[in-house]
Amino acid sequence: MTTARTATPSTARAINDRLALNLLLEQGPLTATELRDLTGLSRPTVADLLERLQRTGLVAVVGERGEQRRGPNARLYALVASRAHLAAVDVRSGGVSLVVADLAGQALATAELAVEGDGDDGTAERIVRTLHDTARRAGVERLHTVAVGAPGLVDPATGRLHSTGALPGWHTELLAALRELPGTDVILENEVNLAGRAEYRIGAAQGRDTFVLIWLGHSVGAAVVLDGRLRRGASGGTGEICFLPVPGTSGLPSAVGCEEGFHGLVGSAAVCALARAHGLPADAADDAAAAEAAVRGAVDALGGGEPGGAFLDELAARIAVGAAAVCVVLDPGCVVLGGEIGRAGGAELAGRVERRLAGLSPLRTEVRAGTAGGGAVLAGAVLTAGDAVRRDLFGEP
């Protein structure tokens, strides 16, 4: 028989502190009375924890709130967001986007740095210098945690980045340079997983503990969240659906190339080619931006006698093939379409995919358009870094 153990006074204080800090983070400045009502804690306990958190520098009095009673106004307590700072970095083949934020996740400064071709020996150093400059511009001297989103497999055991394609060498050099920053923790995550975390916390998948994000951009990937947990797999390869063998391609994918896999149907080059086949304009660059513009143009042209509807129907049929393969294995109940193409297609494309999917699988699956926006990877990285900082400062398990 297992006997429940009573929490020690120090454990109880830590739990109460975390509860109060999270409420201040989520709901903004609160009075002691409001904290008592929200936590169910006694007046002396709330007074004690507020005094203790003020001593640590995590909470401060930021004003007063008048109440309909006699006596002095109630003090307003708030989380000190400047107590720690974090950064998020979205690494792509053509450069990086980054943001420096406070403990509450509020962006303080942003920057972008383009990298031509495969970069050079100084690329990683320039990016780190840009991060330093951005932090200084925000008045930040030290970054507690940096979360990095990058394409490729992130080994859950070692944290090392492994490429499934031809990623430039500066990617691994940048990670090594960031990990040398004194007093800064670095978290590496696959970029689609970060976008999935953003959709889960602040986007289209809010309220869903189980869903799959299908990322449709230059290439194709997926983030899998089951029972509220992001799943990475034994080697970090969960969601590498660009390699999924599907009908409609001229061959099969290989261990070193996904051109004949699902990527060959719905990657940006395939989407641009499909648009041109339907008489729609599509930039010859065939990159994610060109595919986004083609899909957005098709949506905007609906109802105007343009062939946008036929193009969207065929694109939806292609996406549904890969989505059906994922759904009959995982039964997520919800698929979110993200990335540049998913974002451009919006509800029009999502609705078409859902109808096609219903004809391919007996499993009821809702398809939603992603709402975390074009900065979903950065947003997910900010959330990830913020969680890590709070675990450290708040003592969260």
Wavefront OBJ file of the C-alpha trace (Angstrom):
o trace
v 0.000 0.000 0.000
v 1.242 3.496 -0.884
v 0.755 6.129 1.777
v 0.304 9.746 0.688
v 2.914 12.054 2.130
v 2.018 15.401 3.630
v 3.764 18.334 1.982
v 6.448 19.944 4.121
v 6.102 23.658 4.942
v 8.831 24.540 2.421
v 7.135 22.496 -0.310
v 3.790 24.116 0.439
v 5.373 27.576 0.246
v 6.971 26.734 -3.098
v 3.648 25.507 -4.497
v 1.840 28.626 -3.287
v 4.550 30.886 -4.701
v 4.321 29.215 -8.127
v 0.550 29.520 -8.082
v 0.663 33.236 -7.294
v 3.428 33.960 -9.800
v 1.606 32.202 -12.610
v -1.579 34.120 -11.830
v 0.324 37.412 -11.888
v 1.903 36.371 -15.185
v -1.381 35.367 -16.827
v -3.760 37.985 -15.418
v -1.574 40.993 -14.778
v -1.467 43.143 -11.628
v -3.671 41.840 -8.819
v -4.497 42.921 -5.308
v -3.933 40.683 -2.317
v -7.703 40.203 -2.080
v -7.879 39.098 -5.709
v -5.024 36.658 -5.145
v -6.852 35.236 -2.140
v -10.024 34.783 -4.176
v -8.187 33.166 -7.097
v -5.992 30.855 -5.030
v -8.280 30.044 -2.135
v -5.387 30.732 0.241
v -5.823 32.439 3.578
v -5.105 36.114 4.192
v -1.919 35.426 6.254
v -0.622 32.972 3.636
v -1.069 35.449 0.781
v 0.516 38.248 2.821
v 3.470 36.001 3.603
v 4.043 34.907 0.025
v 3.779 38.456 -1.333
v 6.383 39.633 1.172
v 8.634 36.705 0.284
v 8.307 37.242 -3.491
v 9.045 40.941 -3.121
v 12.268 40.080 -1.327
v 13.320 37.841 -4.230
v 12.656 40.645 -6.716
v 10.022 38.659 -8.611
v 7.056 40.766 -7.474
v 6.686 44.492 -6.864
v 3.958 46.966 -5.931
v 3.004 48.840 -9.099
v 0.106 50.984 -7.967
v -3.185 51.029 -6.109
v -6.750 50.140 -6.845
v -9.636 51.994 -5.248
v -12.335 49.764 -3.804
v -15.869 50.466 -2.687
v -15.050 50.422 1.001
v -13.651 52.648 3.691
v -9.934 52.678 4.310
v -6.837 52.917 2.138
v -6.738 51.763 -1.470
v -5.562 48.208 -2.122
v -2.013 47.756 -3.393
v -1.531 46.246 -6.835
v 1.137 43.563 -7.124
v 2.748 42.575 -10.442
v 5.381 40.211 -11.739
v 8.704 42.010 -12.325
v 9.095 41.117 -15.989
v 12.600 42.575 -16.102
v 13.796 40.035 -13.520
v 15.101 37.866 -16.380
v 15.341 38.085 -20.157
v 15.259 35.568 -22.944
v 15.735 35.352 -26.690
v 14.220 33.340 -29.516
v 15.975 32.589 -32.803
v 14.339 31.231 -35.960
v 17.073 29.709 -38.134
v 16.381 29.240 -41.844
v 18.641 28.418 -44.774
v 18.575 32.060 -45.905
v 19.155 33.732 -42.552
v 17.721 34.221 -39.088
v 14.989 36.157 -37.313
v 15.323 36.827 -33.612
v 13.552 38.502 -30.735
v 14.619 39.528 -27.239
v 11.838 39.368 -24.648
v 11.235 39.781 -20.932
v 10.078 37.210 -18.388
v 6.452 37.735 -19.398
v 7.261 37.026 -23.038
v 6.838 40.635 -24.120
v 9.053 41.393 -27.137
v 11.552 44.161 -26.416
v 13.546 44.194 -29.664
v 13.694 42.229 -32.909
v 16.178 41.774 -35.733
v 16.642 39.888 -38.983
v 19.869 38.949 -40.705
v 20.008 37.559 -44.232
v 22.647 35.010 -45.187
v 23.533 34.589 -48.858
v 24.242 31.142 -50.253
v 25.959 28.840 -47.775
v 27.361 31.722 -45.749
v 31.030 31.971 -44.820
v 33.358 31.431 -41.883
v 32.096 34.538 -40.127
v 28.341 33.920 -40.485
v 27.793 32.417 -37.034
v 29.846 35.156 -35.397
v 27.811 37.882 -37.158
v 24.544 36.342 -35.983
v 25.731 36.148 -32.379
v 26.906 39.753 -32.612
v 23.481 40.739 -33.956
v 21.893 38.999 -30.965
v 24.163 40.926 -28.586
v 23.368 44.216 -30.331
v 19.636 43.519 -30.217
v 19.805 42.719 -26.509
v 21.737 45.909 -25.781
v 19.214 47.899 -27.806
v 16.558 46.512 -25.468
v 18.626 47.460 -22.417
v 19.392 43.816 -21.629
v 22.810 42.873 -20.279
v 22.326 39.131 -19.858
v 20.102 36.561 -21.500
v 18.938 33.817 -19.173
v 17.837 31.446 -21.960
v 17.935 31.367 -25.755
v 15.545 29.040 -27.605
v 16.518 28.178 -31.177
v 14.245 26.724 -33.851
v 16.034 25.046 -36.750
v 15.144 22.645 -39.565
v 16.324 19.071 -39.102
v 16.188 16.393 -36.430
v 17.015 17.316 -32.851
v 18.178 14.201 -31.037
v 16.192 13.986 -27.764
v 19.101 12.252 -26.016
v 22.000 14.485 -27.061
v 20.344 17.714 -28.218
v 22.403 17.580 -31.410
v 21.040 18.774 -34.737
v 20.983 16.266 -37.594
v 20.076 17.321 -41.097
v 17.636 15.421 -43.310
v 18.773 17.508 -46.268
v 21.523 19.879 -47.305
v 21.592 22.431 -44.501
v 24.410 24.990 -44.563
v 27.329 24.440 -42.207
v 26.755 27.714 -40.373
v 23.686 26.194 -38.670
v 25.778 23.910 -36.464
v 28.444 26.609 -36.062
v 25.795 29.022 -34.782
v 24.541 26.527 -32.223
v 28.083 25.939 -30.992
v 28.665 29.705 -30.712
v 25.417 30.267 -28.800
v 26.261 27.486 -26.356
v 29.467 29.332 -25.487
v 27.579 32.395 -24.221
v 28.433 32.730 -20.523
v 25.549 32.255 -18.101
v 23.035 31.531 -20.866
v 21.127 28.294 -21.364
v 20.440 27.277 -24.969
v 17.453 25.169 -26.006
v 17.400 23.679 -29.506
v 14.126 22.509 -31.048
v 12.869 21.610 -34.504
v 11.200 24.699 -35.943
v 7.905 22.987 -36.816
v 7.660 21.673 -33.249
v 7.969 25.250 -32.022
v 5.233 26.367 -34.399
v 3.084 23.533 -33.046
v 3.681 24.748 -29.513
v 2.578 28.248 -30.550
v -0.627 26.913 -32.124
v -1.274 24.884 -28.960
v -0.781 27.747 -26.527
v -1.908 30.858 -28.422
v -3.211 29.692 -31.801
v -5.751 27.497 -33.543
v -5.237 24.441 -31.317
v -6.084 26.138 -28.024
v -8.359 23.848 -26.045
v -7.111 20.732 -27.878
v -4.820 18.354 -25.996
v -4.346 16.208 -29.096
v -3.737 17.561 -32.608
v -1.292 17.566 -35.505
v 0.111 20.689 -37.134
v 0.953 20.155 -40.804
v 3.492 22.768 -41.852
v 3.228 23.733 -45.517
v 6.059 25.947 -46.700
v 9.233 25.468 -48.716
v 9.106 21.893 -47.469
v 6.600 19.945 -45.406
v 6.674 18.832 -41.788
v 4.435 18.139 -38.837
v 4.271 18.715 -35.097
v 2.471 16.029 -33.115
v 0.868 16.842 -29.754
v -0.774 13.900 -27.980
v -2.432 14.270 -24.573
v -0.875 17.708 -24.172
v 2.681 16.527 -24.844
v 4.837 17.265 -27.858
v 6.073 13.965 -29.293
v 9.552 13.810 -30.808
v 10.180 10.105 -31.373
v 13.272 7.989 -30.737
v 15.537 10.087 -32.965
v 13.638 13.369 -33.023
v 12.052 12.462 -36.345
v 8.369 12.521 -35.451
v 6.639 14.649 -38.074
v 9.130 14.287 -40.933
v 6.199 13.717 -43.271
v 8.061 15.210 -46.234
v 9.410 11.641 -46.609
v 5.949 10.077 -46.481
v 5.407 7.809 -49.532
v 2.130 8.875 -51.143
v 0.352 8.285 -54.452
v 0.695 10.983 -57.055
v 4.487 11.128 -57.195
v 6.642 9.562 -59.894
v 8.613 7.407 -57.474
v 9.466 6.861 -53.835
v 11.449 8.988 -51.378
v 14.875 7.863 -50.254
v 16.902 8.172 -47.087
v 18.686 11.170 -48.591
v 15.885 12.900 -50.487
v 12.178 13.630 -50.039
v 11.493 14.911 -53.563
v 9.392 11.850 -54.389
v 7.598 11.872 -51.045
v 4.777 14.063 -49.734
v 7.114 17.028 -50.248
v 6.876 16.414 -53.992
v 3.116 16.976 -53.863
v 2.736 19.988 -51.574
v 6.155 21.604 -51.167
v 6.442 25.165 -52.480
v 7.811 24.167 -55.917
v 4.944 21.712 -56.431
v 2.361 24.289 -55.356
v 3.782 26.897 -57.741
v 3.769 24.386 -60.602
v 0.164 23.475 -59.806
v -0.840 27.142 -59.805
v 0.735 27.689 -63.220
v -1.022 24.583 -64.544
v -4.319 26.228 -63.549
v -3.397 29.454 -65.292
v -2.580 31.315 -62.094
v 0.505 33.518 -61.703
v 3.335 32.012 -59.664
v 6.849 33.403 -59.336
v 9.501 31.229 -60.950
v 11.504 31.298 -57.711
v 9.225 28.466 -56.530
v 10.043 29.278 -52.917
v 7.714 29.558 -49.936
v 6.995 33.232 -50.626
v 6.026 32.458 -54.230
v 3.748 29.610 -53.160
v 2.156 31.797 -50.474
v 1.437 34.514 -53.024
v -0.073 32.012 -55.470
v -2.392 30.510 -52.856
v -3.385 33.912 -51.494
v -4.134 35.117 -55.009
v -6.341 32.079 -55.616
v -8.300 32.715 -52.417
v -8.699 36.400 -53.231
v -9.946 35.516 -56.738
v -12.756 33.252 -55.541
v -16.121 34.373 -56.865
v -14.549 36.471 -59.572
v -14.655 33.933 -62.383
v -11.010 33.019 -61.884
v -9.739 29.394 -61.762
v -8.764 29.770 -58.110
v -11.403 27.358 -56.864
v -10.210 24.472 -59.045
v -6.617 25.089 -57.977
v -7.551 25.129 -54.292
v -9.596 21.939 -54.721
v -6.684 20.088 -56.272
v -4.248 21.422 -53.686
v -6.635 20.359 -50.919
v -6.866 16.879 -52.417
v -3.072 16.604 -52.336
v -2.828 17.801 -48.742
v -5.608 15.429 -47.692
v -3.629 12.419 -48.951
v -0.818 13.080 -46.495
v -3.188 14.181 -43.729
v -5.164 10.941 -44.077
v -2.009 8.872 -43.603
v -1.224 10.774 -40.419
v -4.785 10.602 -39.103
v -5.320 6.854 -39.542
v -2.163 6.240 -37.502
v -2.586 8.863 -34.762
v -6.310 9.730 -34.807
v -5.615 13.298 -33.580
v -9.164 14.544 -34.140
v -7.773 17.894 -35.287
v -5.317 18.952 -37.984
v -3.995 22.508 -38.147
v -2.599 23.819 -41.443
v 0.347 26.127 -40.819
v 3.337 27.500 -42.689
v 3.210 30.024 -45.498
v 0.841 27.953 -47.653
v -1.514 26.989 -44.838
v -1.634 30.587 -43.656
v -2.387 31.898 -47.156
v -5.120 29.320 -47.750
v -6.836 30.112 -44.468
v -10.331 28.806 -43.842
v -10.980 28.294 -47.562
v -8.201 25.751 -47.926
v -8.816 24.182 -44.507
v -12.478 23.586 -45.311
v -11.619 21.913 -48.593
v -9.033 19.685 -46.925
v -11.518 18.675 -44.227
v -14.108 17.635 -46.810
v -11.546 15.636 -48.797
v -10.213 14.045 -45.636
v -13.711 12.949 -44.618
v -13.895 10.934 -47.831
v -10.530 9.237 -47.264
v -10.736 8.270 -43.589
v -13.520 6.985 -41.321
v -12.009 8.940 -38.443
v -13.728 12.241 -37.749
v -11.092 14.957 -38.108
v -11.504 18.709 -37.904
v -9.169 20.794 -40.047
v -8.348 24.310 -38.892
v -6.275 27.096 -40.406
v -3.328 28.082 -38.241
v -3.701 31.392 -36.446
v -0.296 31.800 -34.785
v 0.782 33.822 -37.822
v 3.968 34.187 -39.790
v 6.020 34.374 -36.608
v 4.783 31.039 -35.258
v 8.288 29.603 -34.917
v 9.534 32.641 -33.011
v 6.380 32.693 -30.890
v 6.899 29.041 -30.002
v 10.539 29.707 -29.179
v 9.570 32.584 -26.855
v 7.077 30.307 -25.089
v 9.686 27.554 -24.780
v 12.350 29.871 -23.408
v 9.843 31.495 -21.058
v 8.814 28.103 -19.667
v 12.460 27.268 -18.993
v 13.132 30.587 -17.259
v 10.068 30.212 -15.065
v 11.017 26.661 -14.104
v 14.291 28.065 -12.867
v 13.000 31.206 -11.147
v 9.631 29.921 -9.949
v 10.938 26.496 -8.977
v 8.408 24.773 -11.212
v 8.767 21.003 -11.645
l 1 2 3 4 5 6 7 8 9 10 11 12 13 14 15 16 17 18 19 20 21 22 23 24 25 26 27 28 29 30 31 32 33 34 35 36 37 38 39 40 41 42 43 44 45 46 47 48 49 50 51 52 53 54 55 56 57 58 59 60 61 62 63 64 65 66 67 68 69 70 71 72 73 74 75 76 77 78 79 80 81 82 83 84 85 86 87 88 89 90 91 92 93 94 95 96 97 98 99 100 101 102 103 104 105 106 107 108 109 110 111 112 113 114 115 116 117 118 119 120 121 122 123 124 125 126 127 128 129 130 131 132 133 134 135 136 137 138 139 140 141 142 143 144 145 146 147 148 149 150 151 152 153 154 155 156 157 158 159 160 161 162 163 164 165 166 167 168 169 170 171 172 173 174 175 176 177 178 179 180 181 182 183 184 185 186 187 188 189 190 191 192 193 194 195 196 197 198 199 200 201 202 203 204 205 206 207 208 209 210 211 212 213 214 215 216 217 218 219 220 221 222 223 224 225 226 227 228 229 230 231 232 233 234 235 236 237 238 239 240 241 242 243 244 245 246 247 248 249 250 251 252 253 254 255 256 257 258 259 260 261 262 263 264 265 266 267 268 269 270 271 272 273 274 275 276 277 278 279 280 281 282 283 284 285 286 287 288 289 290 291 292 293 294 295 296 297 298 299 300 301 302 303 304 305 306 307 308 309 310 311 312 313 314 315 316 317 318 319 320 321 322 323 324 325 326 327 328 329 330 331 332 333 334 335 336 337 338 339 340 341 342 343 344 345 346 347 348 349 350 351 352 353 354 355 356 357 358 359 360 361 362 363 364 365 366 367 368 369 370 371 372 373 374 375 376 377 378 379 380 381 382 383 384 385 386 387 388 389 390 391 392 393 394 395 396 397
